[in-house]
């Protein structure tokens, strides 16, 4: 196994080193892995993103597609994927779908099934990795140290909010005998295996008195990612653990900007403050002399502002849903 370093960005993430290795799959894949430490502030709502990922389990090229399926004649998905788990298909081919992330829960032989909104451009190169779960990130036994409840009472425990397309699934940790573990706050069903999609930002409301250092381990993603933005406030993960700024992220190519340097007519990117006390707001301007990313309050340049792990994009522009492609920093190509 070859050791490498994520260049100047490694220390910024709090990671000591990253390792480059080869995973077993239909085709050999490699990448860099390590860890990132995220702060969960006590008594606050913390917006976080998962920026280190599970290793790739398979990669290849889809031969064909329907509106609900993708097929690769060279791979028997029944043999390489684990039943009951959720996987994330990443479209890597140079088509209109490049960077799209598709959630997959079912498959049969050469076919991924039960999908929604598959496009013709999705029939191209891809990789697949498992989705991380609540237990993967916070520990099956709450090793992260979030405040739990000895009475299985979600109102007294810290709450994790996971986007579900129609709001949030709320999860808390219980130590009550018979109801111990991660539970859905509405149904009290086991939520330890709840899958997390790294394009989503999650919210952690820590009700304890002490800040928590959450250590996330995994692989670095080195390909582009489409962040799906709805017309409402969209909570998003920023995919890449270090080095991503507003200026190099590629977000300027998809968000609605303002030709008048007016933040009220542009999409707004909210970056949570380090102490979770609020947000710094940025927008993109094309007005000569005020062009580029600007702070919505001070109009100071935001080009070199680093993206936090989780962000919010408010769709103030056209009002239509869109994909916001983000690209890794250039030096990720060497990982």
PyMOL commands that set and color helices and strands:
alter all, ss='L'
color gray80, all
select helices_A, chain A and resi 9-12+77-80+120-122+134-138+251-253+263-265+330-334
alter helices_A, ss='H'
color red, helices_A
select strands_A, chain A and resi 2-4+18-23+29-40+45-49+56-61+64-66+69-71+87-91+101-104+106-108+111-113+125-130+132-133+159-163+168-176+179-184+195-196+201-205+212-219+225-229+233-237+268-272+279-285+292-295+310-314+322-326
alter strands_A, ss='S'
color yellow, strands_A
deselect
rebuild
show_as cartoon
